């Protein structure tokens, strides 16, 4: 038993000494004696991690949540379950998100990315500078009630300035505010289509046509009404304008 433990201990010592000189990941050899090379590899791993989390960050920290919810509610109000398809709605939401977030992206580029590329800032300083325009956008779109709720749930005290608000409390508060705003816009969208459904159902009932589904008659009427008022233009203008 002692001999087995001695052999295992020797193997661990030898492997640790070998790893101290070179460390390999998937065929990539890293010389741990060179701190610059290790730092570069860590930066690459951090960038890959951020890229893998990019879809989630796009949803929780941009205008994507409000836009996709309103478009989904519009589809339900029209009475069409799969038209437009999810791919079309998500693509439209992505481009509208890019359009509404472009001022924030420009501010982040001027405040953080350009100085970092010019060597005027380190990476941590650039990250902190990039947070400022994004946090300003999120705070402007967040209700005070939602922010106070998340701060109280996290056990944090109310900050004296908005810049002191942490992202841990700001992100869920921002999402709650975005969902509430999307539901408010969706309620307004639902009203005219609900009125059409009620009128069609009342007419069919008065005519004794109880076996005819009201949706069969109301759906073409709602589509015609939506086209006549240029509904997509109105919805896009309302969504983009809600972030002004």
Helices and strands as residue ranges (DSSP letters): H 2-21, E 22-25, E 28-31, H 35-52, H 54-61, H 64-78, H 86-108, I 109-113, H 114-117, H 123-140, H 144-153, G 162-164, H 167-206, H 214-228, H 231-241
